[in-house]
Amino acid sequence: MAERITGHTELIGLMAYPIRHSSSPAMHNEAFAQLGLDYAYLAFEVTNETLEDAVKGLRALQLKGSNVSMPNKTVVGQYLDELSPAAKLCGAVNTIVNENGKLIGHITDGIGYMASLKDNGIDVIGKKMTIAGAGGAATAIEIQAALDGVKEMSIFNIKDKFWENAEKTIEKIRSNTDCVVNLYDLDDKEKLKEEIADSYLFAQATGVGMKPLEGQSIIPDTSFLRPDLIVTDTVYAPRQTKLLEQAKEAGCKCMNGLGMMLFQGDAAFHLWTGKHMPIEHMKEVLD
Ligand code: NAD
């Protein structure tokens, strides 16, 4: 480290709380080192209370950029100068880019999901997908998929505090894209089965499948699946959720959340440096 950091080294931050457990610093610093880029990535414990000062600090110190995670993703936009179309529609920012003093907010989670599909040879553009979820991850995927040209999307969520967000998301998709989108209750399993039946892809983007809901699945059994259906899960811990076990059993092509995590990082990395991460190397490191 002492040899690598010089007076020229550019700093990229990560502003969130709690954040010490994050794998993002290791991921980005590994990519910088592999490519010989003179950047360093550090995590900072920033809450909603200290966020405005932290952004002012980022400006004053002329940081190249920052990632933003919870609880700041939906709050930081007001302190920035401009938002990407997806960040505006999602109402959330996970990446700040300092373009000569102008702070631009982006959301790369949806970009990451779409890139991980592509990386797996999956092309959902012009097709129908069914997706469960209305939280941060799901909203980013839904907005990006609609912006990228998914033809039809059926969104399912339970009627909890996220339902209202799902209603807002479908309104935004309807008024800003050509995607045909509908919202259904995830507890209506008959409807879920019906929508999955004529979808090319089924995406799981709720917290079901990871702690404290590990071992659970949003589908009751494998009769909801068929071999030519693609099933993706945003969860990456565990790598193999109950849903992905069911999908494997049904003979579906499967994708866990690791690719989305890697490619959301790559999209941010590209915004800051103009270069892509060494993807194959990063996959080995992350696995
Ligand atoms: P969030 O808290 O914003 O949203 C939670 C979602 O889960 C909501 O849609 C909620 O209605 C749903 N939910 C909660 N309990 C449920 C239950 N018992 N039954 C059905 N639905 C339920 O969370 P988030 O940030 O959107 O994360 C969702 C999942 O995506 C998590 O598992 C997280 O690990 C994963 N994630 C992955 C990535 C990645 O890069 N792969 C990025 C972000 C989040």
Residues whose N, C-alpha, C, O or C-beta is under 5 A from the ligand:
A	BS01	NAD	G133 A134 G135 G136 A137 A138 I158 D160 F162 A205 T206 G207 V208 M210 T234 V235 G257 L258 M260 M261
